[in-house]
Amino acid sequence: MRTTKALLLSSIVLLATSSGCTTTTGGVTLRPDGTPGPQECSEEAKRMMRALKLHVGDAAWVDLDANQLDAKQLTLYDGPIESILKDDFGTLESTTRLYGQVWTSGAQVVIRYYEAHPPDSEKFPICAVARLSRDQMRKRPESKPGMAILDGSTAAAYVVDAFR
C-alpha cells in the first residue's frame, strides 16, 4: 500500500511540474512560456538610481550586445548580456556598460538590466529593461530554442522600479 501511495505522489508531482507550472531560475520565477515573471527592484538599486537622477520611465538608447555592435541582425542567447549606452542616461555617460539577463522563450525577447558600470567607476545596482515599440523585440521565425534573432542591434533601456 505504501508503494502505491508513493507512486501516486510521484505521479502527481511529475504531472504538476510538466503541466505549465512556473519554475524558478536564478531567483526569477518563470511563467509557463519561459518568460520571467514579476521581480522586485532592490532597495539598494532604488537608492542608487535616485542618487544618479534616474527616474522611472527615463530612457536612453543602448547597443544591445557589446560583442555585436551595429549588426543588421542580432543573435541573442538565454543568459547574461552586456550592453553599452549610446546616450547619456541621467548622470551616467554614454559608453557605460549595462549588465543583465536575456530570456528568449516567449514571442519577444526580454532583457532586464541589474547593474551599470560607468567608465572609471565601480559597478552598482540598477533596474532597467530593454524595450522597442512595434514588436521590434519580436524574434525572427528562424530563431531556435534558447536563442533569438532580432532585426537591428539597438533598443531603449528604460528605468523601472520593479520588473513586471
Disulfide bonds with the S-S distance in Angstrom:
Cys41-Cys127 1.92
